Amino acid sequence: QMCEKFTVCENSMEMLIQNNLNLPKVTEEDGSVSDLLTFLSFQDKCLTKISSGLYTFQTYLQFVQETFTSEKQNIESLCYTTEHLAHTIKQMVINPDEVIIPDLATQESLRAKLKSDKSWIEKITTHLILRDFTSFMEKTVRAVRYLKNTRSFSV
């Protein structure tokens, strides 16, 4: 929808230049876990990273909600379900205190950095956030599916 409504396309040079958002990522971890203790540590680390990433994306998604007003209801729903998922996964972590939740000052600082006086830059930023959020969620689904298929994990 971004591409259609704002003519934002993947090949835009401005988009490539602006891609310095440092958005959360789920990286591939070692899938060959040899013993249960190592696996439980891997599982907890993975869930901690996912939950932390979802909480971090909240601020980015709030920016999207402010700038992508034509999809306000969809973005509100996305923000709510993302927060709910982050909280649910945090409850599955062995030590929930290790989940990083950005404080108010960090959120405000990030929002200020994302704002631009140029509408085009905000549209590009919105597109990048949604694209990376989609990628993050695809990898999250794969990780949760992998963990679910093991005996020590239940969703």
C-alpha positions in Angstrom: 0.0 0.0 0.0 2.9 2.4 0.7 4.2 1.9 -2.8 0.8 2.6 -4.3 -0.2 5.5 -2.2 3.1 7.3 -1.9 5.0 5.9 -4.9 7.7 4.6 -2.6 9.6 1.9 -4.4 12.4 -0.4 -3.5 14.8 1.1 -6.0 14.7 4.6 -4.7 18.2 6.0 -4.0 16.8 8.2 -1.2 15.4 5.1 0.5 18.8 3.4 0.4 20.5 6.5 1.8 17.9 6.9 4.6 18.2 3.3 5.8 20.1 4.0 9.0 17.3 3.2 11.4 19.0 0.5 13.3 15.7 -1.5 13.6 15.6 -4.7 15.7 16.5 -7.9 13.9 16.3 -11.6 14.7 19.4 -13.3 13.5 20.0 -17.0 12.8 21.5 -18.7 15.9 23.2 -22.0 16.0 20.5 -24.5 15.3 22.6 -27.6 16.2 22.0 -27.7 20.0 23.7 -30.7 21.5 22.3 -30.9 25.0 19.2 -29.8 26.9 20.9 -27.1 29.0 22.4 -25.5 26.0 19.1 -25.6 24.2 17.2 -24.0 27.1 19.8 -21.2 27.2 19.4 -20.8 23.4 15.6 -20.8 23.8 15.6 -18.2 26.5 18.1 -16.0 24.6 15.9 -16.2 21.5 12.7 -15.4 23.3 14.4 -12.5 25.2 15.6 -11.0 21.9 12.2 -11.4 20.2 10.4 -9.8 23.1 12.9 -6.9 23.4 12.7 -6.4 19.6 8.9 -6.2 19.7 9.0 -3.7 22.6 11.5 -1.6 20.6 9.3 -1.7 17.5 6.5 -0.2 19.5 8.1 3.2 19.2 8.7 2.8 15.5 5.1 1.7 15.0 3.8 4.7 16.9 5.8 6.9 14.4 4.1 4.9 11.6 0.8 5.5 13.2 1.4 9.3 13.2 2.6 9.4 9.6 0.6 6.8 7.8 -2.8 8.3 8.8 -4.8 6.7 5.9 -4.3 3.3 7.6 -4.8 4.6 11.2 -7.1 1.8 12.3 -4.9 -1.0 10.9 -1.8 0.6 12.5 -3.5 1.0 15.9 -4.4 -2.7 15.7 -0.8 -3.6 14.7 0.5 -1.6 17.7 -1.8 -3.2 20.1 -1.2 -6.8 18.9 2.6 -6.2 18.8 2.5 -5.0 22.5 0.4 -8.0 23.5 2.8 -10.4 21.7 5.8 -8.8 23.3 4.2 -9.1 26.8 3.2 -12.7 26.1 6.7 -13.8 25.0 8.2 -11.9 27.9 6.2 -14.1 30.3 7.8 -17.2 28.7 11.4 -15.9 29.4 13.1 -17.5 32.4 14.3 -14.1 33.6 11.8 -11.5 32.3 14.0 -8.7 33.7 16.5 -9.4 30.8 13.9 -8.2 28.3 14.8 -4.7 27.2 11.9 -2.3 27.2 12.9 1.2 26.1 12.2 3.8 28.7 10.2 7.0 28.0 13.3 9.2 27.4 14.7 6.7 24.9 11.3 6.5 23.1 11.0 10.3 22.9 14.6 10.6 21.6 13.9 8.0 18.9 10.6 9.7 17.9 12.5 13.0 17.6 15.1 11.4 15.3 12.5 9.9 13.1 10.6 13.1 12.5 11.5 15.1 9.5 10.3 18.4 7.9 10.2 16.6 4.6 7.2 14.5 3.9 9.1 12.3 1.5 11.7 11.3 4.1 8.9 10.4 6.6 7.2 8.2 3.9 10.5 6.5 3.2 11.1 6.0 6.9 7.6 4.6 7.3 8.2 2.2 4.4 11.5 1.0 5.9 10.0 0.4 9.3 7.1 -1.6 7.9 9.4 -3.6 5.7 11.8 -4.4 8.5 8.9 -5.2 10.9 7.6 -7.6 8.4 11.0 -9.3 8.1 11.3 -9.4 12.0 7.9 -11.0 12.3 8.7 -13.6 9.6 11.8 -14.6 11.5 10.0 -14.5 14.8 7.4 -16.9 13.4 10.1 -19.3 12.2 11.9 -19.2 15.6 8.7 -19.8 17.6 7.7 -22.6 15.2 11.2 -24.2 15.7 11.0 -23.8 19.5 7.4 -25.2 19.5 8.5 -28.3 17.6 10.9 -29.2 20.4 9.8 -31.1 23.4 10.7 -28.4 26.0 8.6 -25.6 24.6 4.9 -25.0 24.4 2.9 -22.1 23.1 
